[in-house]
């Protein structure tokens, strides 16, 4: 199993597309109500869906890049304002925060080995749950 994509709702498709292009993503689908982007590395994609409803921002999307500080310098030079400068977090990730024009919270980070293997990692599976019942 693999995560295919995440879709964010946006109020203004043109502003959102410009924002994500400034972050360095490649747009691969372009319609008036839907846009899809490929990440520069790996096979991950994400999309934007135009919404006329009030958007409730309960989701945060994370994008990881080993060269976080260089990436931050690049996007700031393109006019993107940080809500939080790169910070060493207690969960062993270095992350910055931005928001897209619709208010979606975006965390830009580097976690390295700690993303999948933090010191507090556990191994739980559905089969483990079934065997304990």
Secondary structure, 3 states (H helix, E strand, C coil): CCCCEEEEEECCHHHHHHHHHHHCCEEEEECCCEEEEECCCCCCEEEEEECCCCCCCCCEEEEECCCHHHHHHHHHHCCCCCCEEEEECCCCCEEEEEECCCCCEEEEEECHHHCCCCCCCCCCCHHHHHHHC
